[in-house]
Amino acid sequence: MTDVSRTHVIRVHDYGGPDALKWEEAEIGDPGPGEVRIKQTAVGLNFIDTYMRSGLYPQDELPFIPGTEGAGVVTALGASVRSLKVGRRVAYAGHMGSYAEERLIAADRVVRIPDEVSDETAAAVMLKGMTAQYLLRQIYKVAPKTTLLFHAAAGGVGMIACQWAASLGATVIGTVGSAGKALIARSHGCTHVINYLEEDFVEKVNEYTDGEGVDVVYDSVGKDTFPRSLDCLKRRGLWVSFGQSSGPCPEFRINLLAQKGSLIATRPVLWDFIATRKDLVSTANDLFALLAKSAVKVSVNQTFALKDAAEAHRAMEGRQTTGSSVLIP
């Protein structure tokens, strides 16, 4: 007989603003074959959550439970699960439904959290940190001679990626939207910081690179930085669009890339870099190794109660957050 218990979740019944996030009671049963049940201790908060809530990234069906990363303790094992045990601390990213006190998830989608890493850090870093990993180590292999531009350098991904790139010896130019965020970016790996509200970032990049441009631009801002990000690249440079916090990039003719110097453009998503168990474990372990030796330090600067997810979304969309944020069930 299935053991059904009660828990609480955040659900979206209709797309909309933060008020679309509803705190509700729900049932959770035993894990099925290949699954584990997790009592969550921290849930990651990411800008992609707002895209799902608003309908910018439509879901297969309504209602749905948003959120794609979290950490917690395994409380039950489904049949055939041999790699985990009850009481194990685990974390995951890329699996919808994290805005919940408890949840079921496929066992091969979670990774063990090392002793050196806290649950809050793991929940805050899985999606953003593994995003930084594929951006810097797979999409473009950053090296000591690399010069790069990272938009939103004081954001969650930015603070991790800029530290990581600096640890690899790269010259990191970051953009931010305030003097306070400039201080944060400078203390998290940026060689040069540009306040785009006060300075022309294209002009400053040309100044910092003696007119040569950067090897790669990492752009999670979208509409507000395109197409000017392309003007920051050297000939045959790479523009990586991995988000759109200011809105979607306008459509453009591919000939624009030729006109601006035979540029290369890509729009990757994390899920394609952790699709297999092997890739997931490799990417997560690379990240955890950096955290363990403090080459990258993660700042969880905001915590919100899970039931107050709407408040958290308002703060994030209002650009009132820095670093990482987590929801506490």
N, C-alpha and C positions, 0 to 999 in steps of 0.2 A: 504494500500500500504506500502511495506517495505521501510523504510528510510535507504538508503545506503549512507555511507560516506567513505571518504578516510582516510587511516592511513598508517603507515609504520611498517614493520616487518623485522626480520632476517629469511631468508630461507636457507635450505640446499637442493640443487638439486642433488648433488652427494657426497658420502662419501669421506672424505679426511682430510687434515690439516686445520688450522684456516682459510685459504683462501676460504674454502668451505662455509663460512658464508657470505651470500649476503644480503645487505641492499636494500629492495625493497618496492615499494608502493603496497598497498593491499586495498581491500574493506571490510567493516564491516557493517553488517545489524542490524536490531532490534533483541533483545534477543527472543528466542523461549520460549515455555512453560517451566517453571521451571528453566529458565536461567536468568542471569543478564549480563549487559555490564559494563565493568570496564575501566576507564581511568587510566592507570597504572602510578604510581609515582616512583616506584623502582622495579627492577627485580633482583632476587637472582642469583648469579653465583656459580655453583657447579661443582666438578670434573666429576660427572656423565654426565654433558652436553658434555664433550669432548668424552666420550664413545659413545654417540648417534651420534655426528658429524662424528666421525671416522668410524662408522659402527661396532664397538665392540659390541654395543647393537643395533642390526638392528631394524629399524622402520617398521611399517606395509606398508608404501608406501612413495615414494619420489615424489615431494619435501615435506619437513615438516618444521615446525617452532619449534626449540628446546626450552629448558628451562622448568622447572617444578615448579617454585615458584615465587611469586610476591606480590605486595601490591598496592592498589590504592583506587579510589573512585567510588562507584556505580553511573552510569549515566543513566541507564534505567533498568526497570524490565519487565520480561516476565510474561505471564499469570500464575496465581496460585501462584506467589511468594508473601508470606505474612510476612516472617520473616525478610525482609530487606526493606530499603527505599532508595530512591535517596539521595546521599550525604553521605551515610554511608562509613566509612573507613573499608576496609576489606583486608584480606590476605589469601593466599592459598599455598598449596604445593602438588605435586603429580599429577598435571594435565598439560600435554604437551601443549606447545604453549605460554610460557610466554615471549619470546623474541619479544615483540610487544608493540606499543604505547597504543593500545586499544585491548580488547579481549572480547569474550563471554565465559561464564563458568557456569556450573550448580550451582545454588544457594546453594545447600546442600554441596558443596565442599569448600565454603569459610567460614571464621570465622571473627567475629568482632575484630578489633584491639582496645585494651584498651587505654584510654587517656594517660596512663603513657608510652606507647610504640610508638616510631616514625615509620613512614612508612618505612624508610631505615632499621631500626633495624628489623622490622617485615619481610621485604623481605629477609633480610640476615639470619634470624634465623629460619624461619618456617621449612625448610627441615632439616637443620643441628640440630636445637634445638629439633625437634620432633624425629629425629634419636637418639640424646643423651637420650631423655626420654625413648624410648623403650629399648635402650641398657642397661640403668642403673636401670630402674624400672620394666621392663617386661621380657626381655631375661634372665637377672640375677639381682636379687634384691640386689643392693649394700647396705651395712650396715656398722656400725662403725668398725666391725672386718674384713672387706674385705680389701685385698691387691690386687691391680690390676695393669696390665701393659697396657698403652695406647700408641700405635704407632702414630706417626705424632701428637704429643701433642700440637704443635703450629699451627696446621691447624684449619680450621673452626669448624669442629665437635669437634676436640680435645680440643680446648680452652673452649668450652662450657661444654663438658662432664667432663673434669678434674676439673673445678670449681664446677660443680654439685656434682660430687663424693666426693670432699673434704667437701662440705657443709653437706654431709651425714655422714661424719666422717671417710671415707675410707682413707687408705694409697695409694697414687697414684704415680706410677712410669711412667714417660713419656720418649719416645725417640724423638729425633730431629736430624736435619742434619746440624746445625751450632751453633756457640757460641751465636749469636744473638737470634736464636730461643730458645736456652736453657734459656735465660733470660725471654723470653715471657712465656715459659711453667712454669717456676718456679713461676712467678707472677700470674699465672692462675690456681693454685691449686695443682701443682705437688710437692710432698714431695721430690722426687729424680728425677733427669733429666739425661738422658744418651745421649751423642752425638755419634750416631752410626757410624759416619765417623772416630772417634778417639778412640772409646772404643767398646769392645765386649759386646753387650747388654745381652747375655745369662750369661756371667760371672758376669756382674754388678748386674743383677737381683738376681743371686744366692748369691752374697755378701750382697745385701740389705735385703734379706729374710733369711739369715743364712742357705742357702742351701735348704730351704723348697719349694721355688717357690711361684707363685702367684695363687690366686683363679681363675682369669679370665684374658685372654688376648683379648683386642679389637684391631683388625688388619684391617686397611683399605689400607695397602700398597701392600700386595699380594706377588708377586714373590720374592722381595728382603728380605722379612722377614720370608718366609716359606721354610723349616719346622722348622727353629730354634725357632720360637715362641712357638712351642710345648714343647721345652726344658726348657721353663721358667715356665711351669705350675707345680703345685703340683699334687700329685696323685688324679685322678678323677676331675681335673680342666677342665675349659671350654674355648675353643678357639672360638672366634666370628669373623668370616671373613665377613666384611661388605663393602669391597671395594678393589680396585686393582690398585692403582695409579702408581705402578711400573710395572704393567703387571699382567696377570692372574696367579694364583697359579698353579704349575704343578699338573697333576693328581697324586693321590697317592692311595696305597692300604689301605683299611680301617683297616687292621691289625696293621698298624703303630700306631693307637690310643691305641690299647691294649699294644703294646710293650713299649710305653712311659708312661704307668701308668693308663690304663683304662680311657683315656681322652674322653671328649665330644666335638664334633665340630658342628657348625651350620653356615649357610649362609643366614641370614635374609635380608629382604628388607622392607623399611618403609611402602610401599603400603599395605602390609598385616596387618599392625598395625593400619591403619587409614581407612580401607575399608568401615566401616559403619559410618554413621553420628555421632552416639554416641561415637565411638572410636576416631574419628577426634576431636570432641569438647573436650573430656576428655583429650586427649594428648596435644592439643594446650593450654587449660586452665591451665594445670599443668605447662607448660613451661612459660606462661605469668605471672603466680603467682610468679614464681621464679624471673623473670625479674623485676616485680613491686616492690619486696622487696630487689632488688639488690643482691640477693644471687648468681646470675650469671650476669656478665656484658659482653655485646657483643661489640667487637671492629670491626667497619666497617673501615678497614684500607686502602682499595682501592675503588675508584669509577671510572667507565668508562662510557662514553656515550654509549647508546645502539647501535648506528651505528658503534661504534668501538669495537664490540664484538670480532672480530678476534684478536685485540691487547690484549684484556682481556684473551682470551684463551692461547695466547702465554705466557703471564706472569704467568698464573696459571700452565701450563704444564712445564714451566721452573723453577718452584718452587721459583718464585720471589715474591710470595704473602704470607702474614701472616694473620691470623684471617679470617675475612669475607670480601667479595667483593660484590659490587652491580653494576648493569647497570642502568643508568638513562635515561629514554626515552626523 
